[in-house]
Structure formats: structure tokens, C-alpha cells
């Protein structure tokens, strides 16, 4: 019997403003909108680039709570596997992205960089060395 496979996992971020989040990920990181709740004030969307995907939702009564706000030593909200982090960092820099940690080899055997989105979610783009 063949084992069933899984293709990807997608984090779900509570954001302050779905339109602002879509704009950042599209303009700065090259993500596309894969789904947007059809409303003039959308509260849910799916954004993605290649195999990476993030679900975002806003709710007036719920504030974003990225991992670093809960525990500063737990920096990342998402790890985005990037086989060529050097080339991706160059592309992002060309789009004016500010890195929260620059491209480097980490102490735990990875090569990559961090980006903080408008709500404070930290994404690491990289791969094992």
C-alpha cells in the first residue's frame, strides 16, 4: 500500500488589516492573492508564492500575536524553505525589503534571512547548509 502524501503546510496569521498584508506580501515579496473573501472590507485571504502559502484573517476584536511577542527567544512564525536564499535575498532587497536579520549562516546549520511583516510576524527564508 502506498503511503498518502502531504504537499505543504500553511501558517494562519491573524492580521490587523488584510488589504495591508496583501499589499506587503505582493509588493515586497512577490506573493500572489490566491483567494480573497469577496467583500469591500475583506477579512480573509490566502496569499502565496510558489509552494509557500499563508492564510490571513482579521477580526476587530483580536490583535495579531506573533511568536516573538509571546516569547522573544521563539523568533519565527514561519520557516519558508528557499533553495537559493542568496538569490531570493537579492530579489527582496531590490524591492526595498528591510531584513530583520540579514542573509547569513546561522549557528544551527541554516543559511537564510529573516523578514518581519507589518504585524510583526517573523518569517525565515532559507535552507539547511
N, C-alpha and C positions, 0 to 999 in steps of 0.2 A: 504494500500500500504506500502510495506517495504521500509524503507529509505536506499538509497545506502550508502555503507561504504567506508572509505578510510583506507588503511593499514599502510602507513608510509609517511614521508616526507624526502627528501634528500637534504642537502645543496650542493651547487655548488661552489667549490673553484677554483679560478684562481691561479695556482701554477707556480713556476719558472722552475720546471723540473718534468715531470710526472713520469719518472723512479725513481727518488729520493723519490718522495712522495709515490709511491707504495712500495718501499723498507722500508721506515719508518713505514708505517701503517702495513705492513706484518710482518716485523721482530720484531717490538716493541709491536704492539697492536693486533697481530693475525688476521688482516683483510685479506681477500682473494681478488684476482682480479676477478671480475665478468664479466668485459668486458674491452678489451684494443684495441684501434684502431690499426689495423694491419699495422704497419709501423716500420721501424727501428728506427725512432725518433717519438714515439707516442706523440700526443698532447691531447689525450682524453682517460680517463679510468673511470670505475666505480669500486669502492672498497667497501667491506662491511664485516661485522661480524654480524651474526645472523640477527636481524631486522634493524640494523644500516647500512646506506649506504651513501657514499659520491661520488659525481661526481667531477672529477678533469680535468682541462684543462690548457694547457699552450699556450701562444702566445708571440712571441718575442717582440711585441710592448706593451704588457700590463703587468705591475708588480702586484704581489699579494697585496691586500689591506685588511688585516684583520681588524675587528671592532676595536680592541684596538689602531691601528694606526690612525684611524679616530677620535676616542673619547675614551680616556683611561678609562673612567667610564663605558663604554659599553664593558666589558671584553670578553664575549663569542661570538664565531662564531657559535657554535652548542652546544645543550644540548643533550647528549646521555643518554637515560633512562637506568639505570643499577639497577636491583632489589637487587643485592648484591654488593654494591660498595666496601665493605671491602675486599671481596674475589678477586674482579677484581683488586683493588689496589695492593694486594699481588702478583697476577699474573704479572701485569705490572712491578712491582719492580723487580721481578725475571728475567725479560727480559731486565733490565737495563734502564728502562724508568725514565727520570727525570721529576718530577712533578713541574709545575709552582705554584701550591698551593696544599699542602698535603691533605690527607683524613681528613675531619672534618665535624662537624655540622655547617652549615652556619647560619648567622643571619636572613636569610629569610626562614628558615624552611626546608632546604635541607640537605642531607648527601651525600658527594661525594668529588671529587678532580678534579683538572684541569691539563691538559696537553697542551703544546704548540708544534705544529708541526714545521718542518723545515722552513716553510714560515711564521711562526708567528700566524697561526690560533689557537685560544684557544678553546678547547673542554672541557666541564664539563661532567664528568661521574658520575651519581648519581640518587637520587630519593628523593621524599618528605620523611621527617622523620615520 
